Amino acid sequence: MTVESSSPRETHQFQAEIKQLLNLVINSLYSHKEIFLRELVSNASDALDKLRFRSVTEPELLEGGAELAIRIVPDAAAGTLTIEDTGIGMTHDELVKNLGTIAHSGSREFLDLLAQRGQKDANLIGQFGVGFYSAYLVADQVSVVSRAAGKDGQAWRWVSEAKGSFTVEPAERATRGTSITLHLKEDQKDFLSEWRLRELVTQYSDYVSHPIQLQVQKTTGEGAEATTETQLETVNKASALWQRAKSEITDEQYQEFYKHLSHDWEPALTWTHFRTEGNQVFTSLLFVPKHPPFDLDSQKPRGVRLFVKRVLIMDNCEEMLPQWLRFVRGVVDSDDLPLNVSRELLQDSAVVSGIRKHVTKKTLDMLEKLAKDKPEDYRTFWQAFGPVLKEGLAMDVEYREKIGALLRYESSREEGLTSLADYVSRMKEGQEAVYYVFGETRKAVVDSPHLEALKKRGYEVLYMTDPVDEWAIQGLKDFQGKPIVSAMHADLKLKETDEEKREKEERAKGLGPLAEKMKEVLKEQVREVRASDRLTDSPCCLVVPEGGSHAFVERLLRERGRSVPRAKRILEVNPQHPIIQHLRALQEKDPGSAQMQEWVEMLYDQALLTEGSSVEDPNRFARRMTALMTQVAAGTPPATVPAGT
């Protein structure tokens, strides 16, 4: 950096790499130009915090009696916007150093100094960084006038158009603090609008702990009597609700803040408010809505609001909570992250990883408490967000036990929703697993043939009708030491007595030739035909082989454009059923009978329908059923439907 000092005005040249960084900040760092106000207000708040902290041991810094405040002054005639504070201010050398070097942090040096002195209460102090230079997103020239507190009363003016240099010269300022004046670009003059500035303060800086005063024009009287005067009006609440003690906050205040935060017209279902101190210092206030927004599953960004020392950094910080908790609303306020943190830094930050883990645990604890203390409210939550929460079982193994305890399902017990813990507590003596059946609706699964043997034993069966259950249960696998088993999977093993084993072997006797014939007829559709020990009333059913998916899931994937071929299933038959016994007799009498093929194909179509699949040729199936019913009604032996019709 070079200095020309032939006059009271000094001209300083930025270094080449600093010019490049400044260009990056202006053109690439921020996606929304409006955040310049957040950054400048944040720096002003930082200067006020620094003054307040130092004045404890240096009370002379407060001489002059100026109120600790931030002022925003729009001037439409001049096309300027001024952000002013009555904080610690800067000397000539500090102006040159802090504003002449990109990413140099005056506050960082201040914090380091406090650390050397052993001070512990420095976490209120913000950080300077590249935020000041966001002013050039909307301004083509920036002027800074600053007077350091407790010094000789000399003020200094810093001016730059961000074209490689800046000037510093003596100036006049009545009180300590800093004024930043932005000469707005022609296409950015909307930032002089009173309502626009109010909106931005409310959105980004509502909970800055110092009053933010906006200069407004107030007109009184009418006609010739009308007069207009300039007033300062505080436009922020100047109190971070989440930073206050829980004992000082009423339920009504929590709900008011939730509605302000989420724009929800209904109150939140529940919330949790906590502060963590340790490796990471942060405060969080999280809410669970009563109803999901219409775009919950859209690609719209989701997440909590991220604050750093009460300054809003991101509106939808997805990095603070996993995707499967995207319904949570709230704030996380960190004392450790920099104000200029980017999404790239958030994704790679160990601090963020620690915060995310703690916030996730606290959210699950909140839901667990809701389920225990207010089961009806938890039912409301489950109906609204259960499918989203279940995604966590497939995405985060770390939390599967806590999520598993929060699951709720209807079951064959017919008494509403049940938890897995309650299911396990009711398990019959000798029952070795938690059983479930999967289908599109409760009505579609309640009388599924796959449940016949389970019901006969008095075993309770969970009804899973949510598409995500297929992947969720694969992630959970077991609960409280009990495996979770699909009643529709081929590997269903039911505990049998010696007598039951003998009966099973007896039933399967003689099925071999018929099974081979059925497999020959259905060689393109099934991989195996075997005797079933899960059927008691139905003639047959299709079961899912190891590694396969339920038919409902395959159909959903196909409907969503995925190329999913119909996987070959295993056909299980009930040797004691009259139809199967008739086919065994027919096989022994006339193995090549055309009637045999027709009946086998009809049984397969019936099995497809009961598992929730569609038949390949519904017209032929309908004609077969019509012919069969006609023949039964006429009292004649069933005939066959000619092949190919």
Secondary structure, DSSP 8 states (H G I E B T S, - for coil): --EE-SSSSEEEE--HHHHHHHHHIIIII-S-TTHHHHHHHHHHHHHHHHHHHHTTT-GGGGTT---S-EEEEEETTTTEEEEEE-SS---HHHHHHHHHSTT--HHHHHHHHHHHTT----TT----SGGGGGGGGTEEEEEEEEE-TTS-S-EEEEEE-SSSEEEEEEE--SSSEEEEEEEE-GGGGGGG-HHHHHHHHHHHSTT-SS-EEEEEEEEES-GGG-EEEEEEEE-S----GGGS-GGG--HHHHHHHHHHHH--SS--SEEEEEEE-SSS-EEEEEEE-SS--TTTTSSS---EEEEETTEEEEEEEGGGS-GGGTT-EEEEEESSS-TT--HHHHHH-HHHHHHHHHHHHHHHHHHHHHHHH-HHHHHHHHHHHHHHHHHHHHH-GGGHHHHHHH-EEEETT-SS-EEHHHHHHT--TT--SEEEEE-SSHHHHHT-GGGHHHHHTT--EEEE--TTHHHHHHHH-EETTEEEEETTBTT------HHHHHHHHHHHTTHHHHHHHHHHHTTTTEEEEEE-SS-SSSSEEEEB-TT---HHHHHHHHHTT-------EEEEE-TTSHHHHHHHHHHHH-TT-HHHHHHHHHHHHHHHHHHT---S-HHHHHHHHHHHHHHHHHT-------TT-
